[in-house]
Amino acid sequence: MSVPATRPGARHHDIVIVGGGLVGASLAIALDGLGLDVAMVEAAAAGALPAVFDQRNLSFADATCNALANLGVWRLLRTPPGPIRRIHVSRRGDFGRVELDARDYGREAFGQVVVASDFGEALEARLAELRNLTRYRPARFIDTHVGGDARTLRISDGDGEHQLSTRLLVGADGTESMVRKALGIAAQRQDYGKVLFVARMRCGRAPDGSAYERLGDDGPTALLPRGDRHYGVVHAVPANDADAVAALDDAAWCARIQDAFGWRAGRFLSADSRSRYPAQQVLADGLIAPRGVVVGNAAQTIHPIGAQGFNLGLRDALTLVECIAASLVDAGSDAMLQRYAQRREEDRSRTIAFSDGLARIGMNPSPLLRPLRSLGMAAIAEIDAVQSLLVGGAMGYRGDVPALCREVVR
């Protein structure tokens, strides 16, 4: 049910999710079937997708693909995804590389590449099928306070301010989360000094299922195989150079990517419009507060190298649902929240460390690091146990894995 945020008085819901993006919408879908009264506060108006659902490319780990199939979202994708059958990692100026093939691990693919706008439309179609969800949109979260066994929150729309109450408030409202701040959870910020450009590009050779991560002093250049015979390109540049790079014409842009990446995918022929995003890490000091929790980018925004952001956020959402399902007497109890935080600790800390470490080591231009990096690449290429650990994490099987991620329920 979709309603404007104009109801008089405080309306009660068992759970209120602030944020209707990738993780917030996925959480609402996963909660369906628990018999709870769930509400979602969304900035976007009915009929409009949130800005996050643009032309960027989302790399879904195998565990994420399983979960989205189980949630009924995968079947609603209009555009075929692009399978990631091989992963190739190298660094400009270093010897050694890592090459992984899904067939060596008994898999058809490590994951799939989906365009964010396609995913947004699939989520919206699935949300429309839910019967126990109230959607307040367009509406904006203002603040919250806790009292007894409930939280009261204020939201606003074009007609003024309104109150809701809930047993559990979930902040899924992104990197600059207002819910996180209102819950009193501090966050630590790391600016990598880079800007990421995202574009769809056509090469002389169509994608064959290979995903590339080419590291360099300025950051990574990644190529992801889309399902439309194009590559999704992510290219990092120093923040001071971002305006100049944004002003490049298509020919100059293609030449820049060719120089940064090389010729493994053939000649870059054309590019669509480019989007730009800051490369940053923002980590919440904690995940929970009395009758409140943050998930997804509100809990941790990580460097996109390794493409772990949404995959980690979805595992936040699914783990939270499992903890709520085991505590239906009170969906926002302290015991439930503590259990959630404990279950997320290993996956979260290991994924953050992997992403941040790869970003820092890959960008460090020190000549002293080059032989160490090269030896590390060679070791990964030769040691099966190291490869298996890397592959398991990349596919989303790290730490306490939610049940919906493990396999598709037929």
For each residue, the residues with C-beta under 8 A, 3 or more apart:
1: 131 133 134 135
2: 46 134 135 137
3: 6 7 134 135 136
4: 136 137 139 157 159
5: 41 136 137 138 139 155 156 157 159 162
6: 3 157 159 160 162
7: 3 11 162
8: 162
9: 163
10: 152 163 164 165
11: 7 163 164 165
12: 37 150 164 165 166
13: 16 37 38 39 134 164 165 166
14: 36 37 38 166 167 168 331
15: 31 36 37 38 39 166 167 168 170 324 331 332
16: 13 38 39 40 41 151 153 164 166 168 169 170
17: 20 24 27 28 38 39 40 41 170 172
18: 24 40 41 141 153 169 170 171 172 173 178 179
19: 23 24 40 41 42 171 172 173 174 177 179 296 298
20: 17 24 25 28 40 41 42 43 44 50 135 137
21: 24 25 50 52 53 172 173 174 296
22: 25 26 52 53 58 116 119 120 123 296 310 313 314
23: 19 26 27 172 295 296 297 310 313 314 316 317
24: 17 18 19 20 21 27 28 40 42 170 172 173 295 296
25: 20 21 22 28 29 40 123 124 127
26: 22 23 29 30 68 71 73 123 314 317
27: 17 23 24 30 31 170 172 295 317 320 321
28: 17 20 24 25 31 32 38 40 127 130 133
29: 25 26 32 71 72 73 123 126 127 130
30: 26 27 71 317 318 321 404
31: 15 27 28 34 36 38 321 324
32: 28 29 38 130 131 132 133
33:
34: 31 321 324 325 328
35: 132 328
36: 14 15 31 132 324 328 331
37: 12 13 14 15 132 134
38: 13 14 15 16 17 28 31 32 132 133 134
39: 13 15 16 17 133 134 135 136 164 166
40: 16 17 18 19 20 24 25 28 133 134 135 136 137
41: 5 16 17 18 19 20 136 137 139 140 141 155 164
42: 19 20 24 50 135 136 137 138 139
43: 20 50 137 138 139 140
44: 20 48 49 50 51 137 138
45: 48 137 138
46: 2 135 137
47:
48: 44 45
49: 44 53 117 120 121 124
50: 20 21 42 43 44 53 120
51: 44 54
52: 21 22 116 120 174
53: 21 22 49 50 116 117 119 120 121
54: 51 116 117 275
55: 115 116 117 198 200 272 273 275
56: 115 116 198 232 275 277
57: 113 114 115 116 198 200 224 226 232 234
58: 22 113 114 115 116 119 307 310
59: 84 111 112 113 211 224 307 311
60: 64 65 68 81 111 112 113 114 310 311
61: 64 65 110 111 307 308 311 394 395 396
62: 65 66 107 109 110 111 395 396 397
63: 66 67 311 315 395 396 397 401 405 406
64: 60 61 67 68 111 310 311 314 396 405
65: 60 61 62 68 69 74 111 112
66: 62 63 69 70 404 405 406 407 408
67: 63 64 70 71 314 318 402 404 405
68: 26 60 64 65 71 73 74 314
69: 65 66 72 73 74 75 408
70: 66 67 404 408 409
71: 26 29 30 67 68 74 126 404
72: 29 69 75 76 126 129
73: 26 29 68 69 76 77 119 122 123 126
74: 65 68 69 71 77 122
75: 69 72
76: 72 73 121 122 125 126
77: 73 74 80 81 114 118 119 122
78: 118 121 122
79: 114 115 118 227 228
80: 77 227
81: 60 77 112 113 114 227
82: 112 113 114 207 209 224 225 226 227 228
83: 108 109 111 112 113 209 225
84: 59 87 102 109 110 111 112 113 209 210 211 224 225
85: 101 102 103 108 109 110 208 209 210
86: 99 100 101 102 209 210 211
87: 84 98 99 100 110 210 211 213 394
88: 97 98 99 100 210 211 212 213 264
89: 97 98 99 212 213 215 377
90: 94 96 97 98 212 213 214 215 377
91: 94 214 215 216 362 373 377
92: 214 215 216 217 260 262
93: 216 370
94: 90 91 370 373 374 377
95: 374 377 378
96: 90 373 374 375 376 377 378 381
97: 88 89 90 377 381
98: 87 88 89 90 377 380 381 387 390
99: 86 87 88 89 381
100: 86 87 88 104 110 387 390 391
101: 85 86 104
102: 84 85 86 105 107 108 109 110
103: 85 106 107 108
104: 100 101
105: 102 388 391
106: 103
107: 62 102 103 110 395
108: 83 85 102 103
109: 62 83 84 85 102 112 209
110: 61 62 84 85 87 100 102 107 211 391 394 395
111: 59 60 61 62 64 65 83 84 394 395 396
112: 59 60 65 81 82 83 84 109
113: 57 58 59 60 81 82 83 84 211 224 225 226 227 232
114: 57 58 60 77 79 81 82 118 119
115: 55 56 57 58 79 118 119 226 232
116: 22 52 53 54 55 56 57 58 119 120
117: 49 53 54 55 120 121
118: 77 78 79 114 115 121 122
119: 22 53 58 73 77 114 115 116 122 123
120: 22 49 50 52 53 116 117 123 124
121: 49 53 76 78 117 118 124 125
122: 73 74 76 77 78 118 119 125 126
123: 22 25 26 29 73 119 120 126 127
124: 25 49 120 121 127 128
125: 76 121 122 128 129
126: 29 71 72 73 76 122 123 129 130
127: 25 28 29 123 124 130 133 135
128: 124 125
129: 72 125 126
130: 28 29 32 126 127 133
131: 1 32
132: 32 35 36 37 38
133: 1 28 32 38 39 40 127 130
134: 1 2 3 13 37 38 39 40
135: 1 2 3 20 39 40 42 46 127
136: 3 4 5 39 40 41 42 139 155 157 164
137: 2 4 5 20 40 41 42 43 44 45 46
138: 5 42 43 44 45 157 158
139: 4 5 41 42 43 136 155 156 157
140: 41 43 155 156 157
141: 18 41 144 153 154 155 173 178 179 182
142: 153 154 155 156 161 178
143: 153 154 182
144: 141 151 152 153 154 169 179 182 183 292
145: 151 152
146: 150 151 152 289 290 291 292
147: 150 151 152
148:
149: 167 291 330 332
150: 12 146 147 165 166 167 291
151: 16 144 145 146 147 165 166 167 168 169 290 291 292 332
152: 10 144 145 146 147 163 164 165
153: 16 18 141 142 143 144 163 164 165 166 169
154: 141 142 143 144 161 162 163
155: 5 41 136 139 140 141 142 161 162 163 164
156: 5 139 140 142 160 161 162
157: 4 5 6 136 138 139 140 160 162
158: 138
159: 4 5 6
160: 6 156 157
161: 142 154 155 156
162: 5 6 7 8 154 155 156 157
163: 9 10 11 152 153 154 155
164: 10 11 12 13 16 39 41 136 152 153 155
165: 10 11 12 13 150 151 152 153
166: 12 13 14 15 16 39 150 151 153 169 291 332
167: 14 15 149 150 151 291 330 331 332
168: 14 15 16 151 291 292 293 324 331 332
169: 16 18 144 151 153 166 179 183 291 292 293 332
170: 15 16 17 18 24 27 179 292 293 294 295 320
171: 18 19 177 178 179 180 183 292 293 294 295 298
172: 17 18 19 21 23 24 27 294 295 296 298 317
173: 18 19 21 24 141 176 177 178 179 180 298
174: 19 21 52 177 296 297 298 301
175: 280 282 297 298 301
176: 173
177: 19 171 173 174 180 181 294 297 298
178: 18 141 142 171 173 181 182
179: 18 19 141 144 169 170 171 173 182 183 292 294 298
180: 171 173 177 183 185 187 284 294 298 299
181: 177 178 184 185
182: 141 143 144 178 179
183: 144 169 171 179 180 289 292 294
184: 181 289
185: 180 181 284 285 286 287 289 294
186: 284 285
187: 180 282 283 284 285
188: 282 283 285
189: 280 281 282
190: 280 281 282 283 356
191: 278 279 280
192: 219 279 280 281 303 359 363
193: 238 239 279
194: 218 219 236 237 238 239 278 279 363
195: 236 237 238 239 242 245 276 277 278 279
196: 219 234 235 236 276 277 278 279 304
197: 233 234 235 236 237 242 245 246 274 275 276
198: 55 56 57 232 233 234 235 274 275 276 277
199: 232 233 235 253 271 272 273 274 275
200: 55 57 226 230 231 232 233 271 272
201: 230 231 232 233 254 257 268 269 270 271 272
202: 229 230 231 268 269 270 271
203: 206 207 231 265 266 267 268 269
204: 265 266 267 269
205: 208 265 266
206: 203 229
207: 82 203 210 225 226 229 230 231 265
208: 85 205 225
209: 82 83 84 85 86 109 225
210: 84 85 86 87 88 207 223 225 265
211: 59 84 86 87 88 110 113 222 223 224 225
212: 88 89 90 222 223 261 264 265
213: 87 88 89 90 220 222 305 306
214: 90 91 92 220 221 222 223 260 261 262
215: 89 90 91 92 219 220 362 363
216: 91 92 93 219 220 221 260 362 363
217: 92 363 364 365
218: 194 236 237 238 260 363
219: 192 194 196 215 216 236 237 279 305 359 362 363
220: 213 214 215 216 234 236 305 359 362
221: 214 216 233 234 235 236 257 260 261
222: 211 212 213 214 233 234 235 305 307
223: 210 211 212 214 231 232 233 261 265
224: 57 59 82 84 113 211 231 232 233 234 307
225: 82 83 84 113 207 208 209 210 211 231 232
226: 57 82 113 115 200 207 229 230 231 232
227: 79 80 81 82 113
228: 79 82
229: 202 206 207 226
230: 200 201 202 207 226
231: 200 201 202 203 207 223 224 225 226 265
232: 56 57 113 115 198 199 200 201 223 224 225 226
233: 197 198 199 200 201 221 222 223 224 257 271
234: 57 196 197 198 220 221 222 224 304
235: 196 197 198 199 221 222 256 257 260
236: 194 195 196 197 218 219 220 221 279
237: 194 195 197 218 219 241 242 245
238: 193 194 195 218 241 242
239: 193 194 195 242 278
240:
241: 237 238 244 245
242: 195 197 237 238 239 245 246 276
243: 246 247
244: 241 247 248
245: 195 197 237 241 242 248 253 256
246: 197 242 243 274 276
247: 243 244
248: 244 245 252 253 256
249: 252 253
250: 253 254 270 271
251: 254 255
252: 248 249 255 256
253: 199 245 248 249 250 256 257 271 274
254: 201 250 251 257 258 268 269 270 271
255: 251 252 258 259
256: 235 245 248 252 253 259 260
257: 201 221 233 235 253 254 260 261 268 271
258: 254 255 261 262 263 267 268
259: 255 256
260: 92 214 216 218 221 235 256 257
261: 212 214 221 223 257 258 264 265 268
262: 92 214 258
263: 258 266 267
264: 88 212 261
265: 203 204 205 207 210 212 223 231 261 268
266: 203 204 205 263
267: 203 204 258 263
268: 201 202 203 254 257 258 261 265 271
269: 201 202 203 204 254
270: 201 202 250 254
271: 199 200 201 202 233 250 253 254 257 268 274
272: 55 199 200 201
273: 55 199
274: 197 198 199 246 253 271
275: 54 55 56 197 198 199
276: 195 196 197 198 242 246
277: 56 195 196 198
278: 191 194 195 196 239
279: 191 192 193 194 195 196 219 236 303 304 359
280: 175 189 190 191 192 301 303
281: 189 190 192 300 301 302 303 352 355 356
282: 175 187 188 189 190 297 300 301
283: 187 188 190 300 301 352
284: 180 185 186 187 287 294 298 299 300
285: 185 186 187 188
286: 185 289 341
287: 185 284 293 294 295 299 340 341 344
288: 292 293 294 337 338 340 341
289: 146 183 184 185 286 292 293
290: 146 151 334
291: 146 149 150 151 166 167 168 169 332 337
292: 144 146 151 168 169 170 171 179 183 288 289 332
293: 168 169 170 171 287 288 289 320 337 340
294: 170 171 172 177 179 180 183 185 284 287 288 298 299
295: 23 24 27 170 171 172 287 298 299 313 316 317 320
296: 19 21 22 23 24 172 174 299 310 313 314 316 317
297: 23 174 175 177 282 300 301 309 313
298: 19 171 172 173 174 175 177 179 180 284 294 295
299: 180 284 287 294 295 296 313 316 348
300: 281 282 283 284 297 312 313 348 352
301: 174 175 280 281 282 283 297 309
302: 281 308 309 312 351 352 355 356
303: 192 279 280 281 306 355 356 358 359
304: 196 234 279 307 309
305: 213 219 220 222 355 358 359 362
306: 213 303 354 355 358 394
307: 58 59 61 222 224 304 311
308: 61 302 311 312 351 354 355
309: 297 301 302 304 312 313
310: 22 23 58 60 64 296 313 314
311: 59 60 61 63 64 307 308 314 315 396
312: 300 302 308 309 315 316 347 348 351
313: 22 23 295 296 297 299 300 309 310 316 317
314: 22 23 26 64 67 68 296 310 311 317 318
315: 63 311 312 318 319 344 347 396 401 402 405
316: 23 295 296 299 312 313 319 320 344 348
317: 23 26 27 30 172 295 296 313 314 320 321
318: 30 67 314 315 321 322 402 403 404 405
319: 315 316 322 323 340 343 344 400 402
320: 27 170 293 295 316 317 323 324 340
321: 27 30 31 34 317 318 324 325 402
322: 318 319 325 326 343 402 403
323: 319 320 326 327 336 337 339 340 343
324: 15 31 34 36 168 320 321 327 328 331 336
325: 34 321 322 328
326: 322 323 336 339
327: 323 324 330 331 333 335 336 339
328: 34 35 36 324 325 331
329: 333
330: 149 167 327 333 336
331: 14 15 36 167 168 324 327 328 336
332: 15 149 151 166 167 168 169 291 292 336 337
333: 327 329 330 336 337
334: 290 337 338
335: 327 338 339
336: 323 324 326 327 330 331 332 333 339 340
337: 288 291 293 323 332 333 334 340 341
338: 288 334 335 341 342
339: 323 326 327 335 336 342 343
340: 287 288 293 319 320 323 336 337 343 344
341: 286 287 288 337 338 344 345
342: 338 339 345
343: 319 322 323 339 340 400
344: 287 315 316 319 340 341 347 348 399 400
345: 341 342 348 349 399
346: 349 350 398 399 400
347: 312 315 344 350 351 398 399 400 401
348: 299 300 312 316 344 345 351 352 399
349: 345 346 352 353
350: 346 347 353 354 393 398 399
351: 302 308 312 347 348 354 355 393 398
352: 281 283 300 302 348 349 355 356
353: 349 350 356 357
354: 306 308 350 351 357 358 393
355: 281 302 303 305 306 308 351 352 358 359
356: 190 281 302 303 352 353 359 360
357: 353 354 360 361
358: 303 305 306 354 355 361 362
359: 192 219 220 279 303 305 355 356 362 363
360: 356 357 363 364
361: 357 358 364 369 373
362: 91 215 216 219 220 305 358 359
363: 192 194 215 216 217 218 219 359 360
364: 217 360 361 369
365: 217
366: 369 370
367: 370
368: 371 372
369: 361 364 366 372 373
370: 93 94 366 367 373 374
371: 368 374 375
372: 368 369 375 376
373: 91 94 96 361 369 370 376 377
374: 94 95 96 370 371 377 378
375: 96 371 372 378 379
376: 96 372 373 379 380
377: 89 90 91 94 95 96 97 98 373 374 380 381
378: 95 96 374 375 381 382
379: 375 376 382 383 386
380: 98 376 377 383 386 387 390
381: 96 97 98 99 377 378 387
382: 378 379
383: 379 380 386 387
384: 387 388
385: 388 389
386: 379 380 383 389 390
387: 98 100 380 381 383 384 390 391
388: 105 384 385 391 392
389: 385 386 392 393
390: 98 100 380 386 387 393 394
391: 100 105 110 387 388 394 395
392: 388 389 395 397 398
393: 350 351 354 389 390 396 397 398
394: 61 87 110 111 306 390 391
395: 61 62 63 107 110 111 391 392
396: 61 62 63 64 111 311 315 393 401 405
397: 62 63 392 393 401 405
398: 346 347 350 351 392 393 401
399: 344 345 346 347 348 350
400: 319 343 344 346 347
401: 63 315 347 396 397 398 405 406
402: 67 315 318 319 321 322 405 406
403: 318 322 406
404: 30 66 67 70 71 318 409
405: 63 64 66 67 315 318 396 397 401 402
406: 63 66 401 402 403
407: 66
408: 66 69 70
409: 70 404
410:
